[in-house]
Amino acid sequence: MQKNRDQPEKISGIQYHPLLESLYEEMHSRPYQVIPCPAHLTHFVLLCDDGQKAQQFIHLQQLFALFKQEVPAHDKANLQFETATFRVRREVHLEFTAFTFINLNAASTTPFAETGLTPLPQGWLEDLPGIVVANFHLALQSIDDRDEQLIARAKQSFEGLRLVGSSPQNGDARVWTSFKLHSDGYGRFLIGNAQMSDSQIGRLTQRLIEIETYRMLTLIALPLARENSSKLTAMDNQLVSLTNQLACDGSITEQKILAQLTAMAAQVEAVRARTAFRYSATFAYYDLVIKRLSELREDEVSGHLSLSEFITRRLTPAVDTCRAVSERLESLSTRIDRVSDMMRTKVELSIQEQNQLLLTSMDKRSQIQLKMQHAVEGLSVAAISYYSVGLVKYIIESLSLQNSILTKAQLVGWSVPLIIGTVWFLTRRVHRRFTKMDHESK
């Protein structure tokens, strides 16, 4: 019985990672294509969200059906179909999808007279969901590298625009482009195959497609960086002004500075949230462009800039600008945090000073209250003694003192100093007791 290649045989009793097969397949998810010469290709790169990716898949299913191909039931990272004269390939990436249309029915030998879009049904491309960020044609032709008219004929295909060209793969091919949109709204690459196999020319074509794709995706962040640069300059000047006010101007209130710092911090965080992914993606795409350029192994063509020279001459400063704005944004955020910390420290010191003044005032009031308490204690002794003498007088008057040496009036008189002394003694004892409890609590 023939084994099913889609379901590899596994040894029973051994535990396999659930991603084992998908990890193996990941290395083959976007294989290089084998492309014969001549051929016409068109490549589209579309920014899209998950909803648009789902709509693209439904739209692609219609194209499968129109060309009488088996319609896929589920979307994948790489979907393609091939007829005798036409290929369609769709690759799904994190933030974009890429469509490659390959026309193998080269009825015309004139570059760009036909394109990869020629076999497409009328109206299908117009309904493709997504935002186009790169679209260009590639024309593959076999050439004789000894032909002296090779460059002159290449120029005719680019509407008089200045060309950038090189001999990649150690001179086995010629590549010409203008890195501009032409009258049809597409970019153009002319690839001449001197002595490369179909597999080699396929890999070269794929590298050129990736270079142009990632170059465009890298440059998306440049207008954003320029816009943010002017905003950061305004916020930077505002922060310098606030810092000077904090250091020199004592008339401005802390609440006003804190309000302005809070507003600036909110603006910076809003910019960071909007641009963090774009800048990170830019740096990643730029690294991919540089890597693909190094894989071309270019030789110069006399009188023309090579692809590496042209791209790095402009792309590297653009990426450096994005990197500088990103770093400046982080630096501004850090500086705002530092000024905020200084402001909070100043506020805390002010609060501590106010608390110290409040404690001093409370201590003074406490001392005054203590003196008043001592004054009240004397009055209290007199008042308590007065009422106590009155009570004792009632008691003495109720007694029968016929055989007593002292009269009732004399007894009342002698009781007065005794009562006053007793009240004073008890009051002082209670006072000392509470004073002792206060010292023990401290």
C-alpha positions in Angstrom: 0.0 0.0 0.0 1.3 3.5 -0.9 1.8 5.8 2.1 0.1 9.1 2.3 2.8 11.7 1.9 0.6 14.4 3.5 0.5 12.3 6.7 4.0 11.0 7.7 4.1 7.8 9.6 4.9 8.3 13.3 6.4 5.9 15.8 3.9 4.9 18.4 4.8 5.7 22.0 6.9 8.8 21.1 5.6 12.2 21.8 5.8 14.7 18.9 5.6 18.4 19.2 2.2 19.6 17.7 4.1 22.1 15.4 6.6 19.6 14.1 5.2 19.2 10.6 4.3 22.9 10.3 7.9 23.8 11.3 9.2 21.6 8.5 6.8 23.0 6.0 7.6 26.6 7.0 11.0 26.4 5.2 9.1 25.6 2.0 6.2 28.0 2.4 7.6 30.4 -0.2 9.8 28.4 -2.6 11.7 30.0 -5.5 10.0 29.6 -8.9 11.4 28.1 -12.0 10.9 30.6 -14.8 11.8 30.0 -18.4 12.8 32.8 -20.8 11.1 34.7 -22.2 8.4 35.5 -19.7 6.4 38.5 -18.5 5.7 39.1 -14.8 3.6 41.6 -12.8 3.9 41.9 -9.1 1.5 43.6 -6.7 2.0 44.4 -3.0 -1.1 45.4 -1.1 -1.4 46.6 2.5 -4.4 45.0 4.1 -5.9 43.9 7.4 -7.3 40.5 8.3 -10.8 41.4 6.9 -9.3 42.4 3.5 -7.1 39.3 3.5 -10.2 37.2 3.9 -11.9 39.1 1.0 -8.8 38.6 -1.1 -9.0 34.8 -0.6 -12.6 34.8 -1.7 -11.7 36.9 -4.7 -8.8 34.5 -5.5 -11.1 31.5 -5.3 -13.1 33.1 -8.2 -9.9 33.3 -10.3 -9.2 29.6 -9.5 -12.7 28.7 -10.8 -12.4 30.9 -13.9 -9.2 29.1 -14.9 -10.9 25.7 -14.1 -8.4 25.0 -11.3 -9.2 23.1 -8.0 -10.6 25.8 -5.7 -8.8 25.8 -2.3 -11.1 25.5 0.7 -8.8 27.2 3.2 -6.4 30.2 2.9 -2.7 29.6 3.4 0.5 31.6 3.5 1.2 30.6 -0.1 -1.5 29.9 -2.7 -0.8 29.4 -6.4 -2.0 27.7 -9.5 -0.4 27.1 -12.9 -1.6 26.5 -16.4 0.4 25.8 -19.5 0.9 29.6 -20.1 -0.1 31.3 -16.9 0.8 31.3 -13.2 -0.7 33.1 -10.2 0.9 33.2 -6.8 -0.4 34.9 -3.6 1.8 35.2 -0.5 0.4 36.4 2.9 2.7 38.4 5.2 2.0 40.1 8.5 0.8 43.5 7.1 0.6 42.9 3.4 -0.1 40.4 0.7 1.9 39.9 -2.6 0.4 38.8 -5.9 2.7 37.6 -8.7 1.2 37.0 -12.2 3.5 35.2 -14.7 2.6 35.2 -18.4 4.6 32.4 -20.1 2.9 32.9 -23.5 5.3 35.5 -24.8 3.8 36.3 -28.2 5.7 39.5 -28.5 9.5 39.8 -28.0 9.2 43.5 -27.2 9.6 44.1 -23.5 6.5 45.3 -21.7 4.3 45.0 -24.8 2.7 42.2 -22.9 2.7 41.9 -19.1 1.8 39.4 -16.4 -1.7 40.8 -16.3 -2.5 40.1 -20.0 -4.1 36.7 -19.4 -6.3 38.0 -16.5 -10.0 38.2 -17.0 -11.3 41.7 -17.5 -12.3 43.4 -14.3 -10.9 40.9 -11.9 -7.8 43.0 -10.9 -9.9 46.1 -10.3 -12.0 44.4 -7.6 -8.9 43.2 -5.6 -9.2 44.4 -2.0 -6.3 46.2 -0.4 -4.1 49.3 -0.8 -1.4 49.0 -3.5 2.0 50.0 -2.2 4.1 48.6 -5.0 3.3 47.4 -8.5 5.7 46.7 -11.3 6.3 44.7 -14.4 9.3 42.4 -15.0 10.3 41.3 -18.5 12.6 38.3 -18.9 14.5 37.8 -22.1 17.4 35.8 -23.3 20.3 38.0 -24.5 23.8 37.8 -25.9 26.1 39.6 -23.5 28.4 40.5 -26.4 25.8 42.5 -28.2 27.0 46.1 -28.4 23.4 47.4 -28.9 22.1 45.8 -25.7 22.1 49.0 -23.6 20.6 51.1 -26.4 17.7 48.6 -26.9 17.2 48.5 -23.1 16.8 52.3 -22.9 13.9 52.1 -25.5 11.9 50.1 -23.0 11.9 52.8 -20.3 10.4 55.8 -22.1 13.7 57.8 -22.0 14.1 57.7 -18.2 17.6 57.4 -16.7 18.5 53.8 -16.1 20.1 52.0 -13.2 21.7 48.7 -14.2 24.1 46.0 -13.3 25.3 42.5 -14.1 24.2 40.3 -11.2 25.3 36.8 -10.4 28.8 37.5 -11.5 27.8 38.7 -15.0 25.5 35.9 -15.9 22.5 38.3 -16.3 21.7 42.0 -17.0 19.2 44.0 -15.0 17.8 47.4 -16.0 15.3 49.6 -14.1 14.5 53.2 -13.6 12.9 53.0 -10.1 10.1 55.2 -11.4 6.5 54.8 -12.5 6.0 54.8 -16.2 3.1 56.1 -18.3 1.1 52.9 -17.5 1.4 53.5 -13.8 3.8 50.6 -13.2 7.5 50.3 -12.4 9.6 48.2 -14.8 12.5 45.7 -14.5 14.1 44.3 -17.6 16.1 41.1 -16.9 18.4 39.8 -19.6 19.4 36.1 -19.2 22.9 35.5 -20.6 23.6 32.0 -19.4 21.5 31.2 -16.4 19.2 28.2 -16.0 15.5 28.5 -15.4 16.0 27.8 -11.7 18.7 30.5 -11.4 16.8 33.1 -13.3 13.8 32.3 -11.1 15.8 32.9 -7.9 17.2 36.2 -9.4 13.7 37.4 -10.3 12.5 36.6 -6.8 15.4 38.6 -5.2 14.6 41.6 -7.4 10.9 41.3 -6.5 11.7 41.2 -2.8 14.2 44.1 -3.1 11.6 46.4 -4.8 8.8 45.2 -2.4 10.8 45.8 0.8 12.3 49.0 -0.6 8.8 50.5 -1.0 7.6 49.2 2.4 10.8 50.7 4.0 10.0 54.2 2.5 6.4 54.2 3.9 7.7 55.5 7.2 9.7 58.5 5.7 6.8 60.9 5.3 5.7 59.9 8.8 9.2 60.6 10.1 9.2 64.1 8.5 5.8 64.9 9.9 6.8 63.8 13.4 10.1 65.6 13.2 8.4 69.0 13.1 6.1 68.1 15.9 9.0 66.9 18.0 10.9 70.1 17.4 7.9 72.1 18.7 7.6 69.8 21.8 11.3 70.0 22.4 11.3 73.8 22.4 8.3 73.7 24.8 10.1 71.3 27.1 13.2 73.6 27.1 11.0 76.5 28.0 9.3 74.6 30.8 12.7 73.5 32.2 14.0 77.0 32.2 10.8 78.2 34.0 11.2 75.4 36.5 14.8 76.4 37.1 14.7 80.2 37.1 11.1 81.5 37.2 9.5 81.3 40.6 6.3 83.1 39.5 4.9 80.1 37.6 2.9 77.6 39.7 3.7 74.0 39.9 0.2 73.1 38.9 0.6 74.9 35.6 3.9 73.2 34.8 2.5 69.8 35.8 -0.5 70.4 33.5 1.7 71.2 30.6 4.1 68.3 31.2 1.1 65.9 31.4 -0.2 67.2 28.1 3.2 66.8 26.5 3.6 63.3 27.8 0.2 62.4 26.4 1.2 63.8 23.0 4.5 61.9 23.0 2.8 58.6 24.0 0.2 59.1 21.3 2.9 59.6 18.6 4.8 56.5 20.0 1.7 54.4 19.9 1.0 55.4 16.3 4.6 55.1 14.9 6.3 52.3 17.0 5.2 49.5 14.7 5.9 51.5 11.5 9.5 52.3 12.5 10.2 48.8 13.7 8.9 47.4 10.4 11.0 49.9 8.5 14.2 48.8 10.1 13.4 45.1 9.5 12.5 45.7 5.8 15.7 47.7 5.4 17.8 44.8 6.7 16.0 42.5 4.2 16.8 44.9 1.3 20.5 45.1 2.2 20.6 41.3 2.5 18.9 40.7 -0.9 21.3 43.2 -2.5 24.3 41.4 -1.2 22.9 38.2 -2.6 22.8 39.7 -6.1 26.6 39.7 -6.4 26.5 42.6 -8.8 29.1 43.7 -11.3 29.0 47.3 -12.6 27.9 48.2 -16.1 30.0 51.0 -17.5 28.4 54.4 -17.0 25.5 53.3 -14.8 24.9 53.1 -11.1 24.3 49.6 -9.8 21.2 48.6 -8.0 23.1 48.5 -4.7 24.7 51.9 -5.2 21.4 53.6 -6.2 19.3 52.0 -3.5 21.7 52.5 -0.6 22.5 56.0 -1.6 18.9 57.1 -1.0 17.4 54.4 1.1 20.1 54.5 3.9 19.6 58.2 4.6 15.9 57.7 4.7 16.2 54.9 7.2 18.7 56.9 9.2 16.1 59.7 9.3 13.4 57.3 10.6 15.9 55.9 13.1 16.9 59.4 14.3 13.2 60.4 14.7 12.5 57.2 16.6 15.4 57.8 18.9 14.5 61.4 19.3 11.0 60.4 20.3 12.3 58.0 22.9 14.8 60.7 24.2 12.0 63.3 24.5 9.9 60.9 26.4 12.8 60.2 28.8 13.5 63.9 29.2 9.8 64.6 30.0 9.9 61.9 32.6 13.0 63.5 34.2 11.5 66.9 34.3 8.3 65.4 35.7 10.5 63.7 38.4 12.1 67.1 39.2 8.7 68.7 39.3 7.4 66.0 41.7 10.5 66.4 43.8 9.9 70.1 44.0 6.3 69.6 44.9 7.2 67.0 47.6 9.7 69.4 49.1 7.1 72.1 49.1 4.6 69.8 50.8 7.2 68.8 53.4 7.9 72.5 54.1 4.2 73.2 54.5 3.9 70.2 56.8 6.9 71.4 58.8 5.3 74.8 59.2 2.0 73.2 60.1 3.7 71.0 62.8 5.5 74.1 64.2 2.2 76.0 64.3 0.5 73.0 66.0 3.3 72.8 68.5 2.9 76.5 69.4 -0.9 76.0 69.7 -0.2 73.0 71.9 2.0 75.0 74.2 -0.6 77.8 74.4 -3.3 75.2 75.2 -1.0 73.7 77.9 -0.6 77.2 79.5 -4.3 77.7 79.3 -4.8 74.3 80.8 -2.6 75.2 83.7 -4.6 78.4 84.2 -7.8 76.5 84.0 -6.5 73.9 86.5 -6.1 76.7 89.2 -9.7 77.9 88.5 -10.8 74.3 88.5 -9.3 73.7 92.0 -11.1 76.8 93.3 -14.4 75.8 91.7 -14.2 72.2 92.9 -13.1 73.3 96.4 -16.0 75.8 96.5 -18.6 73.2 95.7 -16.9 70.7 98.0 -17.0 73.1 100.9 -20.6 73.7 100.2 -21.3 70.0 100.4 -19.3 69.6 103.6 -21.2 72.6 105.1 -24.5 70.8 104.4 -23.2 67.7 106.1 -21.9 69.6 109.2 -25.1 71.5 109.6 -27.0 68.2 109.6 -25.0 66.9 112.5 -25.7 67.3 116.3 -22.7 68.9 117.9 -23.9 69.6 121.5 -20.9 68.0 123.2 -18.4 69.2 120.5 -15.6 71.6 121.4 -15.9 73.3 117.9 -18.9 75.0 116.6 -20.4 74.2 113.2 -19.0 77.4 111.7 -15.5 76.5 113.0 -15.7 73.1 111.5 -16.6 74.5 108.2 -13.8 77.0 108.4 -11.2 74.3 109.2 -12.5 72.1 106.4 -11.8 74.7 103.7 -8.0 74.4 103.7 -8.2 70.7 103.9 -10.6 70.5 101.0 -8.5 72.9 98.9 -5.3 70.9 99.6 -6.9 67.6 98.8 -8.4 68.9 95.5 -5.1 70.4 94.5 -3.2 67.2 95.3 -5.6 65.0 93.3 -5.6 67.4 90.4 -1.8 67.4 90.2 -1.7 63.6 90.5 -4.1 63.2 87.6 -2.0 65.8 85.5 1.2 63.9 86.2 -0.4 60.6 85.2 -1.6 61.9 81.8 1.8 63.5 81.2 3.5 60.2 81.9 1.2 58.4 79.5 2.0 61.0 76.8 5.8 60.5 77.2 5.4 56.7 77.1 3.4 57.0 73.9 6.2 59.0 72.3 
